[in-house]
Amino acid sequence: MKEKSQRTLQQNKALHKYFELLANALNEAGLDMKKTLKPEIDIPWSPRAVKEFLWKPVMEAMTDKESTTQMNTVEPSEIHAVLSRHLGERFGLFVAWPENQGQEDK
């Protein structure tokens, strides 16, 4: 079986743009983070929080990889599909994968 290449620079830019877009969508939908010891405190999502608390747990479960730098070119779209399905079913929220990252953003 042919080894898949590591994710591309463009995929990396799209990945981080997705984290930003998803954080904004979650916040706009009123789906904030709750601090464990203080559930009454609303904590807005950030791109870093999306990466650490949403993306990476799904990535680790699906790939046994601990870092996004270890993903190959296929895994970002597979992880996005699983995360999107979950957020869509649970919260009615969908954020499309950013296209053409690298031309003007990040």
C-alpha positions in Angstrom: 0.0 0.0 0.0 1.4 3.4 -1.0 2.3 5.8 1.9 0.2 8.9 1.9 2.1 12.3 1.9 2.1 14.6 4.8 -0.5 17.3 4.6 0.4 20.3 2.3 1.1 23.9 3.3 -2.2 24.8 1.7 -4.0 22.2 3.7 -2.4 23.6 6.9 -3.6 27.1 6.1 -7.1 25.7 5.4 -7.0 23.8 8.6 -6.2 26.9 10.7 -8.8 29.0 8.8 -11.4 26.3 9.5 -10.6 26.5 13.2 -11.2 30.2 13.0 -14.4 29.9 11.1 -15.8 27.2 13.4 -14.9 29.2 16.5 -16.8 32.1 15.1 -19.8 30.0 14.1 -20.0 28.3 17.5 -19.9 31.6 19.3 -22.5 33.2 17.0 -24.7 30.2 17.6 -24.4 30.7 21.4 -22.5 27.4 21.9 -19.8 28.7 24.2 -17.4 26.6 26.3 -18.1 26.0 29.9 -15.3 26.1 32.4 -15.4 22.8 34.3 -15.4 24.3 37.8 -17.6 27.3 37.0 -20.3 26.2 34.6 -22.1 29.5 34.9 -19.2 31.3 33.1 -19.6 31.6 29.4 -16.3 31.1 27.6 -16.2 32.0 23.9 -14.5 29.7 21.4 -11.2 30.6 19.9 -9.4 28.9 17.0 -7.0 27.3 19.5 -9.8 26.0 21.6 -11.5 24.5 18.5 -8.2 22.8 17.6 -7.5 21.4 21.1 -11.1 20.5 22.2 -12.8 19.5 19.0 -10.4 18.8 16.2 -7.6 17.0 18.0 -9.7 14.5 20.0 -11.4 13.4 16.8 -8.1 13.3 15.0 -6.5 11.2 17.7 -9.4 8.8 17.8 -9.4 8.4 14.0 -5.6 8.3 13.3 -3.7 7.6 16.6 -1.8 10.8 15.8 -1.2 13.4 18.5 -0.2 16.4 16.3 -1.8 18.0 13.3 1.6 18.1 11.8 1.5 14.3 11.4 -1.6 14.3 9.3 -1.4 13.1 5.7 -3.2 14.7 2.7 -6.3 12.6 3.1 -6.9 12.9 6.9 -8.0 16.6 7.2 -11.0 16.0 4.9 -11.9 12.8 6.7 -11.7 14.4 10.2 -13.7 17.4 8.9 -16.5 15.1 7.7 -16.8 13.4 11.1 -16.6 16.6 13.1 -19.1 18.3 10.7 -21.5 15.4 10.9 -21.4 15.5 14.7 -21.9 19.3 15.0 -24.7 19.1 12.4 -26.6 16.3 14.1 -26.1 17.7 17.6 -26.4 21.5 17.0 -27.6 22.0 13.4 -24.2 23.7 12.7 -22.1 23.3 9.6 -18.9 25.1 8.6 -17.6 24.3 5.1 -13.9 23.5 4.6 -12.2 26.7 3.5 -11.1 26.6 -0.2 -8.1 28.3 -1.8 -6.2 29.1 1.4 -2.8 30.5 0.7 -3.8 32.8 -2.1 -4.9 35.7 0.2 -5.4 34.5 3.7 -2.9 33.5 6.3 
